[in-house]
Amino acid sequence: MENNNFMVEPKFNSEKFSEIKKSLLPFMELMSFYRCAIMEIETKFKVLNEQFSFQHGRNPIENIKTRLKTPEGILNKLERKNISYSVESIEENLADVAGVRVICSFPQDVYMLANCLLQQDDITLVEKKDYLENPKSSGYRSLHLIVQVPIFLMDKKKLMKVEVQLRTIAMDFWASLEHKLQYKKNINPQTAKQIREELKSCAEESVALDIRMDNIRCLIEKSSVEN
């Protein structure tokens, strides 16, 4: 949930604040466009989940998480890329300002949902990174899509980029813990190496768990059909 406290005007009126507000308005408008794009993508996945549930008797989606990159995060990324700050440069150079993460029940659901999304005629694939087939050296696994989706405003249609991540419950659990642990400071190199090795081992075990659970699902579905 976005915190919009920064939008509240202070109890004073000055020329300086007027200039700050003037420069903030285009940024705030852009963030509202990204929020609209998030809602569009989230709704699409909810519709797919509902349809699949009706046809197959189970939900492929366990959870949907959304996030809008913070102003600090946007500024830091522009600085790392050595890109000047402007609304135009944010739209042109950053593809992950708006994010939707879809947590799936099984690995095959990841690809099924991704394909269903990309087949929709108002979705354009900008970039795809398959970290399920090609995991990162850390053990990280997820399917990343950068898609472009139209949002329909009062007086125009606007195309917005959204980063979509699809992963299983096990993959998401691992990634969440790995993300927390990587920011711990003052760890000696030997211990850090040991932690990386343990995390990679845990990632491999989570993949094995996904495969075993998927096999169980297949056995159950096959048994139901035979009966």
Residue frames as qw, qx, qy, qz and C-alpha x, y, z in Angstrom:
[[0.000, 0.890, 0.456, 0.000, 0.00, 0.00, 0.00],
 [0.440, 0.445, -0.018, 0.780, 1.48, 3.32, -1.05],
 [0.323, -0.633, -0.400, 0.579, 2.01, 6.01, 1.55],
 [0.290, 0.675, 0.343, 0.585, 0.79, 9.30, 0.12],
 [0.398, -0.776, -0.279, 0.401, 1.66, 11.47, 3.11],
 [0.422, -0.230, 0.231, 0.846, 4.23, 13.35, 1.02],
 [0.112, 0.499, 0.572, 0.641, 1.34, 14.69, -1.06],
 [0.273, -0.827, -0.473, 0.133, -0.07, 16.66, 1.87],
 [0.291, 0.705, -0.043, 0.645, 0.76, 20.35, 1.60],
 [0.431, -0.200, -0.519, 0.711, 2.45, 21.97, 4.62],
 [0.111, -0.850, -0.496, 0.140, 0.74, 24.78, 6.50],
 [0.188, -0.685, 0.113, 0.694, 2.70, 27.54, 4.87],
 [0.635, 0.709, 0.286, 0.104, 2.80, 29.21, 1.49],
 [0.308, -0.721, 0.340, 0.519, 6.11, 30.22, -0.02],
 [0.535, 0.696, -0.336, -0.341, 7.68, 30.65, -3.40],
 [0.014, -0.464, 0.885, 0.026, 10.15, 27.89, -2.62],
 [0.489, 0.115, 0.824, -0.263, 7.42, 25.40, -1.85],
 [0.634, 0.614, 0.126, -0.454, 5.58, 26.42, -5.00],
 [0.371, 0.646, -0.621, -0.245, 8.64, 25.51, -7.07],
 [0.192, -0.233, 0.944, -0.129, 9.05, 22.19, -5.27],
 [0.589, 0.337, 0.611, -0.408, 5.40, 21.37, -5.80],
 [0.569, 0.671, -0.178, -0.441, 5.63, 22.31, -9.46],
 [0.256, 0.521, -0.802, -0.137, 8.51, 19.89, -10.01],
 [0.306, -0.078, 0.904, -0.287, 6.77, 17.13, -8.02],
 [0.659, 0.344, 0.260, -0.616, 3.47, 17.20, -9.90],
 [0.654, 0.460, -0.493, -0.343, 4.73, 15.52, -13.11],
 [0.170, 0.295, -0.920, 0.192, 6.44, 12.84, -11.02],
 [0.403, 0.086, 0.703, -0.580, 3.32, 12.24, -8.94],
 [0.714, 0.401, -0.034, -0.573, 1.24, 11.98, -12.10],
 [0.504, 0.429, -0.735, -0.150, 3.66, 9.43, -13.56],
 [0.062, -0.149, 0.914, -0.373, 3.47, 7.36, -10.37],
 [0.605, 0.240, 0.428, -0.627, -0.32, 7.36, -10.66],
 [0.686, 0.452, -0.395, -0.412, 0.02, 6.03, -14.21],
 [0.290, 0.326, -0.893, 0.111, 2.25, 3.21, -12.93],
 [0.346, 0.016, 0.752, -0.560, -0.30, 2.39, -10.24],
 [0.718, 0.364, 0.060, -0.591, -2.98, 2.14, -12.92],
 [0.571, 0.450, -0.658, -0.196, -0.75, -0.20, -14.94],
 [0.025, -0.209, 0.913, -0.349, -0.23, -2.39, -11.87],
 [0.565, 0.186, 0.511, -0.621, -4.00, -2.63, -11.43],
 [0.704, 0.441, -0.288, -0.476, -4.42, -3.63, -15.08],
 [0.431, 0.367, -0.824, 0.013, -1.89, -6.48, -14.82],
 [0.197, -0.097, 0.827, -0.518, -3.15, -7.62, -11.42],
 [0.672, 0.257, 0.254, -0.647, -6.71, -7.79, -12.75],
 [0.653, 0.422, -0.536, -0.330, -5.61, -9.85, -15.74],
 [0.249, 0.246, -0.913, 0.211, -4.03, -12.46, -13.48],
 [0.387, 0.057, 0.657, -0.645, -7.08, -12.54, -11.20],
 [0.735, 0.339, -0.073, -0.583, -9.28, -13.21, -14.22],
 [0.554, 0.379, -0.733, -0.104, -6.96, -16.03, -15.37],
 [0.025, -0.171, 0.873, -0.455, -6.99, -17.51, -11.88],
 [0.576, 0.174, 0.418, -0.681, -10.77, -17.43, -11.75],
 [0.737, 0.389, -0.315, -0.455, -11.15, -19.02, -15.19],
 [0.405, 0.343, -0.844, 0.078, -8.61, -21.77, -14.44],
 [0.246, -0.079, 0.773, -0.580, -10.34, -22.51, -11.13],
 [0.702, 0.257, 0.180, -0.639, -13.69, -22.91, -12.89],
 [0.738, 0.432, -0.427, -0.294, -12.29, -25.18, -15.62],
 [0.595, 0.306, -0.716, 0.200, -9.84, -27.29, -13.60],
 [0.742, -0.567, -0.337, -0.118, -11.04, -27.09, -10.01],
 [0.693, -0.433, -0.139, 0.560, -7.91, -25.53, -8.57],
 [0.079, 0.993, -0.026, -0.086, -6.23, -22.12, -8.39],
 [0.806, 0.313, -0.108, 0.491, -2.82, -21.83, -10.07],
 [0.162, 0.622, -0.230, 0.731, -2.14, -18.56, -8.22],
 [0.549, -0.399, -0.617, 0.398, -1.46, -18.63, -4.50],
 [0.240, -0.781, -0.228, 0.530, -0.85, -14.91, -4.07],
 [0.464, 0.666, 0.191, 0.552, -0.26, -11.70, -6.01],
 [0.437, -0.640, -0.148, 0.614, 2.04, -9.01, -4.66],
 [0.409, 0.789, 0.196, 0.414, 2.46, -5.54, -6.14],
 [0.496, -0.598, -0.084, 0.624, 4.93, -2.77, -5.52],
 [0.351, 0.902, 0.076, 0.238, 5.77, 0.69, -6.78],
 [0.685, 0.095, -0.228, 0.686, 9.43, 1.65, -6.57],
 [0.309, -0.808, -0.285, 0.413, 10.04, 4.41, -4.03],
 [0.276, 0.957, -0.071, 0.058, 11.27, 7.87, -5.11],
 [0.371, -0.741, 0.548, 0.112, 14.58, 7.07, -3.36],
 [0.741, -0.014, 0.643, 0.191, 14.85, 3.77, -5.22],
 [0.593, 0.743, 0.278, 0.137, 14.15, 5.48, -8.55],
 [0.048, 0.964, -0.260, 0.007, 16.72, 8.19, -7.90],
 [0.556, -0.539, 0.616, 0.145, 19.38, 5.68, -6.80],
 [0.762, 0.239, 0.563, 0.214, 18.86, 3.59, -9.93],
 [0.442, 0.885, 0.092, 0.117, 19.09, 6.62, -12.20],
 [0.191, -0.882, 0.428, 0.042, 22.33, 7.60, -10.46],
 [0.700, -0.263, 0.640, 0.175, 23.77, 4.08, -10.84],
 [0.678, 0.478, 0.491, 0.266, 22.96, 4.19, -14.54],
 [0.300, -0.308, 0.155, 0.889, 24.37, 7.73, -14.76],
 [0.081, 0.558, 0.648, 0.512, 21.07, 8.98, -16.17],
 [0.047, -0.175, 0.153, -0.972, 19.76, 12.49, -15.60],
 [0.096, 0.389, 0.809, -0.430, 16.65, 12.84, -13.47],
 [0.355, 0.122, -0.167, -0.912, 13.43, 13.64, -15.30],
 [0.733, 0.187, 0.452, -0.473, 10.00, 12.14, -15.78],
 [0.726, 0.564, -0.272, -0.283, 10.94, 11.35, -19.37],
 [0.271, 0.528, -0.798, 0.104, 14.15, 9.53, -18.38],
 [0.476, -0.133, 0.753, -0.434, 12.27, 7.45, -15.79],
 [0.804, 0.364, 0.237, -0.407, 9.77, 6.25, -18.41],
 [0.642, 0.645, -0.387, -0.145, 12.41, 5.64, -21.04],
 [0.337, 0.550, -0.732, 0.220, 15.17, 4.01, -19.00],
 [0.251, -0.196, 0.820, -0.476, 13.54, 2.23, -16.03],
 [0.534, -0.069, -0.681, -0.497, 11.45, -0.85, -16.67],
 [0.494, -0.249, -0.805, 0.212, 10.86, -1.97, -13.09],
 [0.158, -0.245, 0.264, -0.919, 9.17, 1.06, -11.49],
 [0.764, -0.111, 0.098, -0.628, 5.91, -0.89, -11.41],
 [0.158, 0.285, -0.945, 0.014, 6.10, -4.50, -10.28],
 [0.837, -0.138, 0.029, -0.528, 3.69, -7.43, -10.03],
 [0.035, 0.357, -0.930, 0.085, 4.82, -10.71, -8.47],
 [0.834, -0.060, -0.197, -0.513, 2.69, -13.79, -9.03],
 [0.258, -0.377, 0.862, -0.219, 3.23, -16.70, -6.63],
 [0.721, 0.131, -0.473, -0.488, 2.20, -19.95, -8.28],
 [0.874, -0.305, 0.274, -0.259, 1.39, -23.38, -6.92],
 [0.874, -0.036, 0.411, 0.259, 3.55, -25.40, -9.31],
 [0.315, -0.408, 0.454, 0.727, 6.39, -24.75, -11.80],
 [0.250, 0.332, 0.747, 0.519, 4.19, -25.54, -14.80],
 [0.004, 0.852, 0.504, -0.140, 1.75, -22.86, -13.63],
 [0.263, -0.644, 0.156, 0.702, 4.49, -20.27, -14.01],
 [0.157, -0.126, 0.654, 0.729, 4.81, -20.88, -17.75],
 [0.078, 0.555, 0.804, 0.201, 1.09, -21.44, -18.28],
 [0.078, -0.858, -0.366, 0.352, 0.18, -18.09, -16.71],
 [0.220, -0.543, 0.325, 0.742, 3.00, -16.27, -18.50],
 [0.170, 0.121, 0.772, 0.600, 1.86, -17.65, -21.86],
 [0.023, 0.714, 0.700, 0.018, -1.77, -16.74, -21.14],
 [0.135, -0.807, -0.121, 0.563, -0.76, -13.17, -20.29],
 [0.195, -0.425, 0.494, 0.733, 1.44, -12.76, -23.36],
 [0.206, 0.322, 0.827, 0.412, -1.27, -14.08, -25.69],
 [0.088, 0.797, 0.497, -0.330, -3.56, -11.19, -24.79],
 [0.526, 0.587, 0.322, 0.524, -3.68, -8.73, -27.66],
 [0.056, -0.960, -0.006, -0.275, -3.12, -5.62, -25.53],
 [0.673, -0.651, 0.285, 0.206, 0.07, -6.97, -23.93],
 [0.624, 0.706, -0.309, 0.131, 3.45, -6.41, -25.57],
 [0.873, -0.357, 0.010, 0.333, 6.51, -8.34, -24.38],
 [0.131, 0.950, -0.281, 0.045, 9.50, -6.00, -24.01],
 [0.211, 0.566, -0.772, 0.196, 11.97, -8.38, -22.36],
 [0.929, -0.263, -0.121, -0.230, 12.04, -11.90, -20.91],
 [0.126, 0.569, -0.764, 0.277, 14.53, -13.42, -18.47],
 [0.898, -0.205, -0.293, -0.258, 14.02, -17.05, -17.53],
 [0.056, -0.594, 0.705, -0.383, 15.82, -17.71, -14.26],
 [0.878, -0.132, 0.348, -0.300, 14.01, -21.03, -13.92],
 [0.915, 0.381, -0.021, 0.129, 15.83, -22.51, -16.89],
 [0.593, 0.432, -0.271, 0.623, 18.96, -20.46, -16.21],
 [0.544, -0.782, -0.275, 0.132, 19.21, -19.75, -12.45],
 [0.071, 0.904, -0.324, 0.271, 21.49, -17.04, -11.13],
 [0.515, 0.347, -0.698, 0.357, 24.74, -18.17, -9.54],
 [0.263, -0.315, 0.558, -0.721, 23.18, -17.53, -6.12],
 [0.064, 0.207, 0.971, -0.098, 20.45, -20.07, -6.83],
 [0.336, 0.395, 0.257, -0.815, 17.76, -17.48, -7.52],
 [0.138, 0.231, 0.865, 0.422, 14.93, -18.75, -9.72],
 [0.293, 0.618, 0.430, -0.589, 12.04, -16.82, -11.19],
 [0.427, 0.456, 0.571, 0.533, 10.55, -15.91, -14.56],
 [0.078, -0.581, -0.130, 0.800, 10.85, -12.19, -15.28],
 [0.359, 0.577, 0.577, 0.452, 8.81, -10.42, -17.92],
 [0.015, -0.391, -0.068, 0.918, 8.85, -6.75, -18.84],
 [0.234, 0.537, 0.757, 0.290, 5.54, -6.05, -20.51],
 [0.061, 0.025, -0.059, -0.996, 3.84, -2.98, -21.88],
 [0.020, 0.539, 0.840, -0.063, 0.17, -2.53, -21.07],
 [0.018, -0.466, -0.247, -0.849, -2.24, 0.26, -22.06],
 [0.077, -0.459, -0.656, 0.594, -4.03, 2.28, -19.42],
 [0.053, 0.606, 0.545, 0.577, -7.12, 4.23, -20.42],
 [0.175, -0.262, -0.367, 0.875, -7.28, 7.70, -18.90],
 [0.277, 0.662, 0.461, -0.522, -10.02, 10.32, -19.15],
 [0.407, 0.814, -0.062, -0.409, -8.69, 11.79, -22.36],
 [0.419, 0.651, -0.611, -0.163, -6.09, 9.39, -23.72],
 [0.992, -0.109, -0.043, 0.042, -4.56, 5.93, -23.79],
 [0.004, -0.833, 0.545, -0.093, -1.04, 5.54, -22.44],
 [0.903, 0.120, -0.402, 0.089, 1.35, 2.58, -22.69],
 [0.379, -0.767, 0.441, -0.273, 3.16, 1.72, -19.44],
 [0.573, 0.320, -0.745, 0.120, 5.87, -0.81, -18.60],
 [0.738, -0.507, 0.246, -0.372, 5.42, -3.29, -15.77],
 [0.208, 0.410, -0.883, 0.089, 7.86, -5.88, -14.47],
 [0.880, -0.200, -0.045, -0.428, 6.13, -9.21, -13.87],
 [0.042, 0.432, -0.884, 0.171, 7.80, -11.90, -11.78],
 [0.886, -0.127, -0.170, -0.413, 6.36, -15.40, -11.65],
 [0.202, 0.401, -0.851, 0.273, 7.68, -18.01, -9.22],
 [0.654, -0.330, -0.672, -0.108, 6.53, -20.90, -7.04],
 [0.591, -0.781, -0.051, -0.195, 5.89, -20.75, -3.30],
 [0.864, -0.305, 0.042, 0.398, 9.22, -22.45, -2.59],
 [0.545, 0.389, 0.107, 0.735, 11.11, -20.08, -4.90],
 [0.134, -0.803, -0.101, -0.571, 9.46, -17.07, -3.29],
 [0.749, -0.661, -0.042, 0.031, 10.25, -18.28, 0.23],
 [0.798, -0.081, 0.078, 0.592, 13.92, -18.74, -0.71],
 [0.351, 0.557, 0.149, 0.738, 14.16, -15.38, -2.50],
 [0.356, -0.851, -0.127, -0.364, 12.57, -13.51, 0.42],
 [0.780, -0.583, 0.052, 0.223, 15.07, -14.93, 2.92],
 [0.722, 0.136, 0.159, 0.659, 18.01, -14.46, 0.58],
 [0.142, 0.757, 0.161, 0.617, 17.04, -10.82, 0.07],
 [0.523, -0.836, -0.016, -0.163, 16.98, -10.21, 3.82],
 [0.847, -0.386, 0.128, 0.343, 20.28, -11.96, 4.46],
 [0.669, 0.399, 0.135, 0.613, 22.25, -10.24, 1.71],
 [0.006, 0.846, -0.001, 0.533, 21.96, -6.89, 3.48],
 [0.754, -0.637, -0.040, 0.153, 23.61, -8.12, 6.69],
 [0.305, 0.853, -0.343, 0.249, 26.88, -6.29, 7.24],
 [0.227, -0.700, 0.627, -0.255, 30.21, -7.02, 8.93],
 [0.971, -0.042, 0.221, -0.083, 30.39, -10.68, 7.89],
 [0.308, -0.604, 0.637, 0.367, 33.89, -12.02, 7.36],
 [0.464, 0.452, -0.554, -0.523, 34.66, -13.39, 3.87],
 [0.113, 0.128, -0.985, 0.006, 34.89, -17.02, 4.98],
 [0.276, 0.338, 0.749, -0.498, 31.48, -16.93, 6.65],
 [0.460, 0.532, -0.047, -0.709, 30.00, -15.05, 3.69],
 [0.339, 0.335, -0.791, -0.383, 31.23, -17.80, 1.35],
 [0.027, 0.091, 0.971, -0.220, 29.72, -20.46, 3.60],
 [0.374, 0.452, 0.458, -0.667, 26.39, -18.60, 3.61],
 [0.459, 0.483, -0.375, -0.644, 26.37, -18.36, -0.19],
 [0.238, 0.179, -0.940, -0.168, 27.01, -22.09, -0.48],
 [0.150, 0.252, 0.855, -0.429, 24.24, -22.88, 2.01],
 [0.430, 0.499, 0.170, -0.733, 21.80, -20.61, 0.20],
 [0.425, 0.389, -0.628, -0.523, 22.58, -22.25, -3.14],
 [0.107, 0.005, -0.992, 0.071, 22.08, -25.68, -1.58],
 [0.278, 0.386, 0.638, -0.606, 18.73, -24.55, -0.15],
 [0.452, 0.476, -0.197, -0.728, 17.72, -23.27, -3.58],
 [0.341, 0.230, -0.856, -0.313, 18.44, -26.67, -5.12],
 [0.024, 0.185, 0.927, -0.324, 16.41, -28.37, -2.40],
 [0.381, 0.444, 0.328, -0.742, 13.48, -26.03, -3.04],
 [0.466, 0.380, -0.525, -0.603, 13.56, -26.99, -6.72],
 [0.215, 0.050, -0.975, -0.015, 13.54, -30.67, -5.78],
 [0.198, 0.318, 0.719, -0.586, 10.54, -30.01, -3.53],
 [0.460, 0.441, -0.071, -0.767, 8.70, -28.27, -6.38],
 [0.409, 0.263, -0.777, -0.400, 9.31, -31.26, -8.64],
 [0.086, -0.095, -0.964, 0.233, 8.12, -33.77, -6.03],
 [0.300, 0.402, 0.509, -0.699, 4.97, -31.77, -5.28],
 [0.475, 0.419, -0.327, -0.701, 4.25, -31.44, -8.99],
 [0.294, 0.126, -0.929, -0.183, 4.62, -35.22, -9.39],
 [0.099, 0.260, 0.838, -0.469, 2.12, -35.73, -6.57],
 [0.413, 0.450, 0.125, -0.782, -0.31, -33.36, -8.30],
 [0.436, 0.326, -0.648, -0.532, 0.03, -35.31, -11.55],
 [0.144, -0.033, -0.985, 0.094, -0.65, -38.60, -9.73],
 [0.234, 0.373, 0.628, -0.642, -3.75, -37.17, -8.09],
 [0.457, 0.472, -0.122, -0.744, -5.10, -35.73, -11.36],
 [0.357, 0.241, -0.831, -0.353, -4.36, -38.96, -13.26],
 [0.014, -0.152, -0.945, 0.290, -6.09, -41.02, -10.56],
 [0.343, 0.423, 0.391, -0.741, -9.15, -38.73, -10.67],
 [0.475, 0.403, -0.425, -0.656, -9.45, -39.13, -14.43],
 [0.277, 0.127, -0.943, -0.131, -9.15, -42.93, -14.27],
 [0.059, 0.281, 0.850, -0.442, -11.84, -43.13, -11.61]]
